[in-house]
Amino acid sequence: MAASLLLKHLRFITVSSIKETIVIFCMGYMTYSVGELLEVSGIICLLACGITMAHYAWYNLSPQGKTVSSAAIQIIGFTIEAAVFAYLGLSFFSVVDMDWSWQFILIEAAICMIARFLGTFCFLYLTSICRHKR
């Protein structure tokens, strides 16, 4: 909400798309930091900030600011995603002598497939029933 107020009322920030992008990142970091200082979940605070800024701040950005912000967020997102998957992939091989329960894995896979099947086809069946009632 603060980002949208800054972008709406302080129009000198919207002169440069880089300044607009910096305001968006600073608001996100400030939200995370305040959440951690208050000993609540910083991730949930950041999620709420992102939802709020997507609803309010996005429309107060200049067209260039929208382009630059979107590109910067996508670049950082893909980079962090690659780092997380690389870390998970490398740490998988550092586990020594792990006991696997193949029965548990197969049962969980079967439960997931059955639930997916039932969820999809039951939803399609209910949709077709509702469509034919009109």
Summary of the structure (lengths in Angstrom):
residues: 134
radius of gyration: 22.6
end to end distance: 42.3
largest distance: 62.6
contacts: 307
relative contact order: 0.08
helix: 84%
strand: 0%
